Amino acid sequence: MICGGLIAWLTTGTRQSLALFLQPMSFDMNWGREVFSLAMGLQLLLWGMAQPIAGAISDKIGAAGVIVFGAALYIIGLVLMSEAGSPLMLYLSLGLFIGIGLSAAGFAVVFAAVARAVPPRRRSVALGITGAVGSVGQFAMIPVAQGVIGFSGWTASLLVLAACMSLVIPLSVAMKGRPEAGSPREVEQSLLQALRQARSHSGFVYLTTAFFVCGFQTLFIGSHLPAFVTDSGLPPEVGALSLALIGAVNVVGSLMFGWLGGRYSKRGLLAFQYLLRSAAIVLYVLLPITTVSTCIFAGVIGLTWLGTVPLVSGLVVQMFGIRHIGMLFGITFFSHQLGGFLGTWFGGLLFDAYGNYDIIWWTSAWLGVTAALLHWPIEERDDAAAELARAQAVPGI
């Protein structure tokens, strides 16, 4: 659990710090913001597309080898990005290599491994702790990246991040071991049967659709908030501080919602998070943009940033068990990344077209309310009861 959290620390912290490179790279290369935004969007899309595959492989052979492979691709992507002299090279490095690297070494594979390692009654808390440790990465990695950018430039900063990512490889040793199913029914269920069951499960469809909104909101904010803050007349350090605050408060949010998810309705907690985000967006956009308002906004968003993940993954385990958790959570995560791709890309596209982010802000707020409503039809039962029901079920679909 600790090593998994540290892996998430490095992968998500490094990924989050990439938003700091939008302005300096675009300025030095004379690119519009759409170029960098499209590269980030492609990264999210490829991350999501490859996630079910990475999850299915980790379900079969274990997480360690998958994580090492992802870390290697991630490092190659950062090194190539430091040498990117054209949009095509940026798309290959920031988009292709880092995107696939994140699918294999990111928190979806890590969370699946942690979910298998703990009993049902402690699963939500364990996932919350893992997410909290990973959240520290945003607080720790962003100031490092910003400091190196200011001192030595963005090229050197990317190489420092690549060196930090190499630590994922020894940490992955703790994730070794072949996964085992948790009940007789899960042993009998094939991958195709699990896919058919998920496709016809209305709760899974609602959950996956709502997770699209999570990606749209958080990844737009994570990619464009520093630029939005600078456009509003505040110094670049405030943008870096806002991302770091998101990561710092996210530690509290992940622990809190992980703990609450083991005691109260996960669907209700998820609906609350989406409504809270939408309210924060509306107030932030309507009120004057200041350092204080930006920090408050970052704190509220940070409270719900990764707080959705232990709840979503916990609901997936309740629905289907742990045998195919990597693949099934990967499917929900693909929806998340598809939303992130559109939020990130449209953010840059609409800014280049209109010179502001107004449309994308209001779209994010409206989608949050919609996502909250999507959770109410989801049926859920507590973790222990769900585990018992699956163990007593007749094998097969």
Buried (B, 14 or more C-beta within 10 A) or exposed (E): BEBBBBBBBBBBBBBBBBBBBBBBBBEEBEBBBBBBBBBBBBBBBBBBBBBBBBBBBBBBEBBBBBBBBBBBBBBBBBBBBBEBEEBEBBBBBBBBBBBBBBBBBBBBBBBBBBBBBBEBEEBBBBBBBBBBBBBBBBBBBBBBBBEBBBEEEBBEBBBBBBEBBEBBBEBBEBBEEEBEBBBBBBEBBEBEBBBEBBEEBEBBBBBBBBBBBBBBBBBBBBBBBBBBBBBBEBEBBBBBBBBBBBBBBBBBBBBBBBBBBBEEBBBBBBBBBBBBBBBBBBBBBEEEBEBEBBBBBBBBBBBBBBBBBBBBBBBBBBBBBBBBBBBBBBBBBBBBBBBBBBBBBBBBBBBEEEEEBEBBBEBBBBBBBBBBEBBEEBEBEBBEEBBBBBEEBEEEE
